[in-house]
Structures are given as structure tokens and as C-alpha cells.
Amino acid sequence: MRTVGFAATALGLSAGIAVWALHFAAIYGVTAVACARGLPQVVAPAVAWATFAATAALAVIIVRGYRRRRRFEQWLSAALGSLALVAVLWEALPVVVVPPCG
């Protein structure tokens, strides 16, 4: 059995949360800059691309954790990735429902 270091385990566990945090910062940063510059038409495509990228990354994290679920760390990584996926989709929802710079 291969021994994995603490840093690698911590990174694997927090990968889903890190993807969520990057998505959160990206969409709110783009929205803030676009609205400040008077470019609301940029917000929806930017959020769509960021959400697509985050969803793809989280899918990889979830599948990888699910396939290796023999260890608790991999199961927890998949579970946190799934939770992060719900959060990513939830925070992208307002762009569909309300005007971005309202």
C-alpha cells in the first residue's frame, strides 16, 4: 500500500472546495467589473464559461473519488466535490433569473 503525505491528502480533500472558491471569486469579480464598466452583456457568457469549467473539474474530482472509494479520504473527496457542485450551480442560478447589473 502506498503511503500518501499529509499535503497530498489535504489537497485531495479540499480540491472540490477550492474549485468552488475559484468559481465564486471569478463570477463575482467578473460581474463587479462588468457592471462597473457598463457591460452587463458580458456577465452571462462569463458566468456560463466559468460554471462549465468548474462543473467539468468537479466531475473529475467526484468520479476519481468515487472510483477509489475504498479509502475514507477518497469518499470524502467525492462527497465534498458533490457538495461543491451543488454550490457552483446554485451560485450560477441568479444570472438566469435576475438582470446582472440591476
C-alpha positions as MATLAB code, in Angstrom:
seq = 'MRTVGFAATALGLSAGIAVWALHFAAIYGVTAVACARGLPQVVAPAVAWATFAATAALAVIIVRGYRRRRRFEQWLSAALGSLALVAVLWEALPVVVVPPCG';
ca = [
       0.000    0.000    0.000;
       1.324    3.399   -0.987;
       1.676    5.993    1.742;
       0.380    9.428    0.831;
       1.675   12.505    2.599;
      -0.403   14.931    4.573;
      -0.168   17.695    1.951;
      -1.383   15.427   -0.858;
      -4.263   14.154    1.277;
      -5.270   17.670    2.310;
      -5.136   18.871   -1.290;
      -7.245   15.937   -2.438;
      -9.839   16.580    0.252;
     -10.059   20.301   -0.407;
      -9.952   20.175   -4.217;
     -13.722   20.464   -4.618;
     -13.952   23.356   -2.181;
     -11.039   25.081   -3.948;
     -12.829   24.778   -7.304;
     -15.965   26.251   -5.739;
     -13.996   29.142   -4.224;
     -12.303   29.915   -7.550;
     -15.669   29.837   -9.321;
     -17.188   32.106   -6.684;
     -14.367   34.644   -6.959;
     -14.381   34.535  -10.759;
     -18.090   35.080  -11.299;
     -18.470   37.787   -8.679;
     -15.281   39.505   -9.815;
     -16.362   39.492  -13.461;
     -19.827   40.696  -12.505;
     -18.448   43.545  -10.419;
     -16.027   44.715  -13.112;
     -18.558   44.337  -15.938;
     -21.236   46.262  -14.057;
     -18.771   48.993  -13.065;
     -17.751   49.398  -16.714;
     -21.333   49.321  -18.010;
     -21.010   45.981  -19.797;
     -23.845   43.801  -18.456;
     -23.899   41.723  -21.663;
     -20.537   40.210  -20.685;
     -21.774   38.735  -17.409;
     -23.934   35.837  -18.653;
     -21.354   34.328  -21.038;
     -18.568   34.722  -18.484;
     -20.617   33.023  -15.777;
     -21.604   30.260  -18.203;
     -17.977   29.545  -19.134;
     -16.816   29.646  -15.514;
     -19.640   27.335  -14.484;
     -18.843   24.917  -17.305;
     -15.162   24.816  -16.317;
     -15.960   24.360  -12.626;
     -18.513   21.631  -13.369;
     -16.002   19.745  -15.520;
     -13.317   19.974  -12.838;
     -15.740   18.858  -10.144;
     -16.911   15.942  -12.287;
     -13.319   14.733  -12.489;
     -12.907   15.084   -8.716;
     -16.168   13.265   -7.994;
     -15.529   10.400  -10.419;
     -11.958    9.976   -9.203;
     -13.096    9.863   -5.595;
     -15.974    7.520   -6.361;
     -13.772    5.044   -8.200;
     -11.282    4.939   -5.345;
     -13.813    4.910   -2.532;
     -12.020    2.131   -0.670;
     -10.394    4.739    1.500;
     -12.294    7.276    3.557;
     -10.310   10.175    2.104;
     -11.412    9.413   -1.451;
     -15.026    9.010   -0.396;
     -14.895   12.314    1.467;
     -13.276   13.998   -1.534;
     -16.132   12.803   -3.762;
     -18.728   13.905   -1.205;
     -17.199   17.375   -0.839;
     -16.910   17.624   -4.610;
     -20.609   16.811   -4.906;
     -21.457   19.457   -2.336;
     -19.267   21.960   -4.199;
     -21.062   21.075   -7.449;
     -24.401   21.947   -5.874;
     -22.911   25.226   -4.613;
     -21.497   26.098   -8.055;
     -24.833   25.506   -9.755;
     -26.672   27.392   -7.021;
     -24.450   30.472   -7.313;
     -24.745   30.478  -11.125;
     -28.553   30.441  -10.958;
     -29.075   34.201  -10.374;
     -27.603   35.048  -13.776;
     -30.557   33.219  -15.329;
     -33.199   34.659  -13.009;
     -32.321   38.323  -12.461;
     -30.591   41.030  -14.504;
     -26.863   41.068  -13.712;
     -26.436   44.776  -13.062;
     -29.877   45.554  -11.667;
];
